Amino acid sequence: MLIDEPHTRRRAPRTLHPSATWPVLGIAGVLALAHAVAGAFGDYWIDEVYMLAAGKFHPSWGYVDQPPLTPMIAAAMDFLAPDSMFVLRLPAALASGGAVVLIALLARELRADRRAQTIAALAGATGLWSNLVGHWVAPYTFEPLLWTALLLPLVRWLRQHAQGVADDRLLLVFGVLLGINLQLKFQVVLLCAALLVSALAVGPRAVLTRPLLWAGAGIALLIGSPTLIWQALNGWPQLAMSSIVAQESPMLSGGRGGTAVQLVLYAGVLGTALVLAGLWLLLSKAWLRPYRMFAVAMILLWVFFVVTAGRPYYLIGMYGLPIAAATVGLQRRREAKPPRWGWAAWPVFALSLVTAGMLICSGNAINREFSTAITKVDSDRISDAIARDVSRAYLSLPAEQRTRTAVVGENYVSAAMLEVGGEHHPLPEVFSPHRGYGYFDAPSNEIDTIVYYGRDAEELRPYFTDIRPATPGENLKGWIATGKTRPWSTIWPALKSL
């Protein structure tokens, strides 16, 4: 049933509750500090080293598998303090804390009092996925902050519209934030599509008739145009990534079944309970009717990501709204009838905090185990270890031959680690035909010798007459290929893969 549009006459707005400024800032500050401290230690996360290498050595308006915002952030922080893990990861820690503040503000927009705002902040601060990755420079670390920021002006507009006093300039702010989100991850397009369908289905349809909404959409396209143009000029490789993500789903999340569960459970102990309760309230309660479209949109996205075998963290940016709705529901219940079992919430709070703390503290250990499994290298700084041994193989070649030699990594992770680690070891230019690296520059035709870092070099055999193991090193699983038989303009397109 379509929601009835509110009367257009102006009504006096109901006053919002005061902000729970200090409790919320305290929770956000502790979370940001914990991630900043954890981020000062450990090695690069595999996606993080790729972000750094892409932004620092291959600045561009677009990449195969993501827009340019995160690589730009990584490159900027490395420029300010080269090799400082603490400085590199500081924006991620601040983004994690900032998302908590915005979730509390969402709750306030839904008329949460100070206690409810604090509970919303606590739930936002104890998510499972967000605490595991909260100090790594990766797109999904910034997504909760930017998606919640995107939803906030729309929620405020809907609240004001229900009162008959909506300020359409909020829709322009929505457009600006949408454009910034387009520079972070393209999944925000799916969010907007889901919101559009939901507004048509359950209302308020009036938002779709506002000229400033579509003006905001134009601003979003303008802000996002550089990376969208890059995608168009390169054949929209981002669309091809969906099949790659689906292929990796069984390994990373246990397939569609695992994705279906994790898309919700990543909200955390307290967060999961509030997300589920909030969705039910948004769908069933008249006092939340103006915001029902968000519940419908989240369910549509959940179905889409399960069917397409998306990543299990694709919904983390949507958690804030149902969490906020649930905390207001608890508040209304408390105001109507004091709870007799209020003490039962404390074990949930405690378990949420303990779980979040364990994830923050164990993130570096999980990172090392995962990175070691991928690279087969066990070191405190894998990028340095790989670059050191590949450098030894490179330096074992005659000086004249080294001028015609390049390094090729088997995949984007090894190539990124070689580039980042190679700043401290003599290495020639690094290439890889895999994923984003395949769309960077190919080796020049003067290159006729390759130091190849990978498990085997079978894919090179059609293009080189001699392939032999490289000089043995502690971490080196490499090969030296000579006798190039074809130009790189022929070899590279044949080797490229996502």
Long-range contacts (C-beta under 8 A, 24 or more apart in sequence): 1-202, 2-201, 2-202, 2-203, 2-205, 3-202, 3-203, 3-204, 3-205, 3-289, 3-290, 3-292, 4-203, 5-203, 5-204, 5-205, 5-206, 6-161, 6-162, 6-163, 6-164, 6-204, 6-290, 7-164, 8-164, 9-164, 10-164, 10-165, 11-163, 11-164, 11-165, 12-163, 13-160, 13-163, 13-165, 14-111, 14-163, 16-108, 16-109, 16-111, 17-108, 17-111, 17-112, 17-113, 17-114, 17-117, 18-114, 19-104, 19-105, 19-108, 19-114, 19-117, 20-104, 20-108, 20-113, 20-114, 20-115, 20-117, 20-118, 20-121, 23-114, 23-117, 23-118, 23-121, 24-100, 24-101, 24-104, 24-117, 24-118, 24-121, 25-101, 27-100, 27-118, 27-121, 27-122, 27-125, 28-97, 28-98, 28-100, 28-101, 28-121, 28-125, 29-97, 30-125, 31-96, 31-97, 31-100, 31-125, 31-134, 32-93, 32-94, 32-96, 32-97, 32-98, 33-93, 34-357, 34-360, 35-89, 35-92, 35-93, 35-96, 35-97, 35-134, 35-135, 35-360, 36-86, 36-89, 36-90, 36-93, 36-94, 36-135, 38-135, 38-360, 38-361, 38-363, 38-364, 39-85, 39-86, 39-88, 39-89, 39-90, 39-92, 39-93, 39-135, 39-136, 40-85, 40-86, 40-89, 41-85, 41-364, 42-85, 42-363, 42-364, 42-367, 42-368, 43-364, 43-367, 43-368, 43-371, 43-379, 43-380, 43-381, 43-382, 43-383, 44-85, 44-371, 44-382, 44-383, 44-417, 44-420, 45-133, 45-136, 45-137, 45-138, 45-367, 45-371, 46-370, 46-371, 46-374, 46-413, 47-136, 47-138, 47-139, 48-74, 48-136, 48-137, 48-138, 49-383, 49-413, 49-416, 49-417, 49-420, 50-412, 50-413, 50-416, 50-436, 51-137, 51-138, 51-139, 52-78, 52-88, 52-137, 52-416, 52-420, 53-415, 53-416, 53-419, 53-420, 54-416, 54-436, 56-419, 56-420, 57-419, 58-436, 58-440, 60-230, 61-226, 61-227, 61-229, 61-230, 62-226, 62-227, 62-228, 62-229, 62-230, 62-231, 62-234, 63-230, 63-436, 63-439, 64-234, 64-237, 64-238, 64-241, 64-435, 64-436, 64-438, 64-439, 64-498, 65-237, 65-238, 65-241, 65-435, 65-436, 65-498, 66-139, 66-184, 66-185, 66-186, 66-238, 67-182, 67-183, 67-184, 67-185, 67-186, 67-224, 67-227, 68-183, 68-226, 68-227, 69-139, 69-142, 69-180, 69-183, 69-184, 70-137, 70-138, 70-139, 70-142, 70-184, 73-137, 73-142, 74-137, 77-137, 88-137, 89-135, 89-136, 89-137, 91-137, 91-142, 92-134, 92-135, 92-136, 92-137, 92-138, 92-141, 92-142, 93-134, 93-135, 95-141, 95-142, 95-144, 95-145, 96-130, 96-131, 96-134, 96-135, 96-141, 96-144, 96-145, 98-145, 99-124, 99-130, 99-144, 99-145, 99-148, 99-320, 100-124, 100-125, 102-145, 102-148, 102-149, 102-152, 102-320, 103-148, 103-319, 103-320, 103-323, 103-324, 105-152, 106-148, 106-151, 106-152, 106-155, 106-320, 106-321, 106-323, 106-324, 107-323, 107-324, 107-327, 107-328, 109-152, 109-155, 109-156, 109-159, 109-324, 110-155, 110-159, 110-288, 110-291, 110-324, 110-325, 110-328, 111-328, 112-324, 112-327, 112-328, 112-331, 113-331, 115-331, 116-327, 116-328, 116-330, 116-331, 117-327, 119-270, 119-274, 119-327, 119-330, 120-274, 120-320, 120-323, 120-324, 120-327, 122-270, 122-349, 122-352, 122-353, 123-267, 123-268, 123-270, 123-271, 123-274, 123-323, 123-327, 123-352, 124-271, 124-319, 124-320, 124-323, 125-356, 126-268, 126-269, 126-270, 126-271, 126-352, 126-353, 126-355, 126-356, 127-266, 127-267, 127-268, 127-271, 127-316, 127-319, 127-356, 128-265, 128-266, 128-267, 128-268, 128-355, 128-356, 128-359, 129-266, 129-312, 129-313, 129-316, 130-266, 130-316, 131-268, 131-356, 131-359, 131-360, 131-363, 132-359, 132-360, 132-363, 132-366, 133-313, 133-363, 134-360, 134-363, 135-360, 135-363, 136-363, 136-367, 139-184, 139-185, 140-185, 140-311, 140-313, 140-316, 142-184, 143-184, 143-185, 143-187, 143-316, 143-317, 144-316, 144-317, 144-319, 144-320, 146-177, 146-180, 146-181, 146-184, 146-188, 146-317, 147-181, 147-188, 147-191, 147-316, 147-317, 147-318, 147-320, 148-317, 148-320, 149-177, 150-174, 150-177, 150-178, 150-181, 150-188, 150-191, 151-294, 151-320, 151-321, 153-177, 154-195, 154-207, 155-291, 155-294, 155-321, 157-207, 158-204, 158-207, 158-290, 158-291, 159-290, 161-204, 161-206, 161-207, 161-290, 162-204, 162-290, 168-210, 168-211, 168-212, 168-213, 169-212, 171-207, 171-210, 171-212, 171-213, 171-215, 171-216, 172-212, 172-215, 172-216, 172-219, 173-216, 174-213, 174-216, 175-213, 175-215, 175-216, 175-217, 175-218, 175-219, 175-220, 176-216, 176-219, 176-220, 176-223, 178-216, 178-217, 178-220, 178-223, 178-224, 179-219, 179-220, 179-221, 179-222, 179-223, 179-224, 180-223, 182-220, 182-223, 182-224, 182-227, 182-228, 183-223, 183-224, 183-227, 186-238, 187-314, 190-301, 190-304, 191-297, 191-301, 191-317, 191-318, 194-296, 194-297, 194-298, 194-300, 194-301, 194-304, 195-293, 195-294, 195-297, 197-296, 197-297, 197-300, 198-292, 198-293, 198-294, 198-296, 198-297, 198-300, 199-293, 201-293, 201-296, 202-292, 202-293, 202-296, 203-292, 203-293, 204-290, 204-293, 234-439, 237-439, 237-498, 240-498, 241-498, 242-308, 242-310, 244-498, 245-308, 245-309, 245-310, 245-311, 246-308, 246-309, 246-310, 249-309, 249-310, 249-311, 252-311, 252-312, 253-311, 253-312, 255-309, 256-306, 256-307, 256-309, 258-312, 259-305, 259-306, 259-309, 259-310, 259-311, 259-312, 260-302, 260-306, 262-312, 262-313, 263-302, 263-305, 263-306, 263-312, 263-313, 263-314, 263-315, 264-302, 264-315, 266-312, 266-313, 266-315, 266-316, 267-316, 267-319, 267-323, 268-352, 268-355, 268-356, 269-348, 269-351, 269-352, 269-355, 270-348, 270-349, 270-352, 271-319, 271-323, 271-352, 273-326, 273-348, 274-322, 274-323, 274-326, 274-327, 275-319, 275-322, 275-323, 275-326, 276-322, 277-322, 277-326, 277-329, 278-321, 278-322, 278-323, 278-324, 278-325, 278-326, 278-329, 279-322, 279-325, 281-322, 281-325, 281-326, 281-329, 282-321, 282-322, 282-325, 285-329, 287-332, 288-325, 288-328, 291-321, 291-325, 294-318, 294-321, 294-322, 295-322, 298-322, 374-413, 375-413, 375-414, 375-417, 376-455, 376-477, 377-475, 379-475, 381-421, 382-417, 383-416, 383-417, 383-418, 383-420, 383-421, 384-421, 384-424, 384-425, 385-421, 385-474, 385-475, 386-414, 386-417, 386-418, 386-421, 386-453, 386-475, 386-476, 387-417, 387-418, 387-420, 387-421, 387-422, 387-424, 387-425, 387-427, 388-421, 388-425, 388-473, 388-475, 389-473, 389-474, 389-475, 389-476, 389-478, 390-418, 390-422, 390-425, 390-427, 390-451, 390-453, 390-470, 390-473, 390-476, 390-478, 391-422, 391-425, 391-426, 391-427, 392-471, 392-473, 392-476, 393-451, 393-470, 393-471, 393-473, 393-476, 393-478, 393-480, 394-426, 394-427, 394-428, 394-451, 395-426, 396-470, 396-471, 397-449, 397-480, 401-449, 402-428, 404-446, 404-447, 404-448, 404-449, 405-447, 405-449, 405-450, 405-451, 406-430, 406-431, 406-443, 406-447, 406-449, 406-450, 406-451, 407-431, 407-450, 407-451, 407-452, 407-453, 408-432, 408-433, 408-443, 408-450, 408-451, 408-452, 408-453, 409-434, 409-437, 409-453, 409-454, 410-434, 410-452, 410-453, 410-454, 410-455, 411-435, 411-454, 412-436, 412-437, 414-453, 414-454, 418-453, 433-492, 433-495, 433-496, 433-497, 434-496, 434-497, 434-498, 435-497, 435-498, 438-492, 438-495, 438-496, 438-497, 438-498, 439-496, 442-488, 442-489, 442-492, 443-488, 443-492, 444-488, 445-487, 445-488, 445-489, 447-484, 447-488, 448-482, 448-483, 448-484, 449-480, 449-481, 449-482, 449-484, 450-479, 450-480, 450-481, 450-482, 451-478, 451-479, 451-480, 452-478, 452-479, 452-480, 452-481, 453-477, 453-478, 454-478, 454-479, 457-481, 459-495, 462-494, 463-491, 463-494
